[in-house]
Amino acid sequence: MNIADRLVIVILAGGSGTRLWPRSRQALPKQYLDLTGQGTMLQETFARLTPLAPPERILLITNQHYVDLAREQLPNLPSGHIIAEPMMRGTAAAVGLGAVMAQHLRPDAIMASVHADHLILKPERLRAALAAAAEVAERGSLVTLGIQPTFAHTGLGYVEHGEPLPPAQGHPVYRVVRFTEKPDLPTAQRFVADGRHSWNSGLFVWRLDRIMQEFAQHMPELHAGLAEIGRSLGTPAADATLQRVFPTLPHQTIDYGIMEPAEDIAVLPVDIGWTDIGSWGTLLEVLEADEAGNVVRGNDPVFAPDTKNTLIYTAGRLVAAIGIEDMIIVDSGDALLICPKDRAEGVRQVVDWLKRTGREAYLVDTVAPKQ
């Protein structure tokens, strides 16, 4: 049997981030938005994975508030494969829940953990990389896909490459020396220059027995809770057990909780056209632009004479942008964001201000405009 035929893919789609405010809100986060014109990010993720694994081998972990959205957007995914987290407990708990669900589905599975809010411009290379990573995982390693850094990004984690390991399906493989989370600028510049570091994509592949061993060793409280949930699967008590146990699990990321302290980790450096869509400026860089360098999305009219290198999202009204350059304009109907593209990370300042001034409603859902 081809090792890739044992691959069970777990899609993480529970985040409620605000880095793409004002369009991304807690009620409709970015993974459930159509940002590219090719379907929502969740739908794009599902479509790029089904040539590698059929829907019967795909699981979705999401927040209980997004289950109906997920079912609506992924009608071909078996409804029992959409698993609702009772509350957010971080990616370690989400990945762990995916692991016990995959174990119940297929005990000998090799699990791939992917995110629903990543943009992949070369999906065929992603599928080839995941198949190769499954081969490495079968040898016993925890595997991460590394992205060649193109600049000194301080908002991403880095993976340091060590000794070469046997290649897999034509892909080079290296032992991981260490993970470094969100370094300062001088450190990031050094990592980019030395050629021994990749960005940490957050795309992981491992045998189920291996990842459960790591949970037992490094996060025993989480492992105990996951084991209790796992024992209940297939019984009438399964849902009640999940609702009772999951909120008690420790809140931690998979990177800090498992990947940093774990041993025998391998990295496959890949070129898959990856970006985590961390800001509106990122979308301007990666989406196809018109002859003036503008990216325009939405169904409403846009008038933009002498405007260059600008991202414009419309939502229910005409947008006129005359003679501007290198800007971000995002209309969500009840809020309007305007900033230079190199200040797009400043959205966090808006979010902090909304919280400080009691305007959290603008972070949760669309606010009806005053008449």
Steps between C-alpha positions, in 0.01 A plus 500: 500500500617851420582680825302805379190276499523497881503879516222655707496878463384717790403856404514756781231764443406631842690829525321833538785736419466871430814566292273541195255733674257648400396205282614226737285498815442245773167409339664457157879454525731503201494125429128532419547803273557513124815711482632384163187472286551121480276401793553533874838413646346187654355393164836560329676294767258210459522511119880489497507200735233271352723383210730361771241369748127444440247674728472176699860558618465870579399635842418860589558643848316825555335707772145394585375839375627427146361150447202617294729721288733208438216268400362761264839560337609134485189299406716209375673448834318237711315686774654276765843617389431855617607502865396789723734626772285603797737792554836620370796340680783568255647294220646228724152399616356539149772285346464248781125478445566445131744223588255304717228544238738376228598207723134403535455532125812304408738376773797458263459847349774748426361839590555828316405816688424800277341841545190627323624860488821452300532594135681240284570615145659169390256233624649215297834557675325499837346162427836359390665639814237349729539160331878521546457614861280196564790280391733677745239479775472125447869478597407643840572874474268787567506697174452867426495670161744793487458804275807672357500850650488788254558775756572545870146443628469557877143375527573137408689215661821358352630143472877438502622220272756252629650190343353365177272197531409253225291681236135413438351487150762744374457745790804587714448432870692639800503439869360797694748661737258743664190716456520875563169678541464857363861623531604865515607667176881447530445131576256460212748668266772259612268201444419611146869558419636170631291279270439248779156618603146464369182673606286272713189445288300328775442207262583178686495126420549211745399149594219504755691289750795743482300816563310335786836399654610863483177618665553244777859612559474879466132576572378217726189687617395553140578138416281375787207709384541391140515136607171539687338659196642225279361220720151649470493514121240272347298491824187695603718698743734639232349849465447548874860393566633746242290783648619419852867426441608735220455828695732361771791438260807727532504801267819480293627504142630186332826684428580585863340192652638228271722605209755701699574236767454191277788299356535330161337772293560527126443794268424487127585838341233561235390759247120486505413868461413520870384799701303516822310816393612691805395842373324681217842597368579132450193456283605793283835330446371154409171549312491560127499873425387703201735691271527783756591261781159531665311210657125561503254257661124522551195544280460875535630763257849641546624818331876530540666729244877545541496260795785248530604205716188525715271238654129583489227281656142618450189412698175660394603838364706665229864571581679788325878520544668774297873532456613294797779246520608216731183506710255260665125579482264246658128569532287264708175695486514618861871585516766632264874439526745727314876480547828488306581140406815506716284590803253213459625335820357805678159331498591372846499864621142535377403176674658617827322836472163334439551289813612797713206715398227239542440448129561123501183453291709600198725202571222248546248550221385749239360803678183648351569859392305775675212646300 
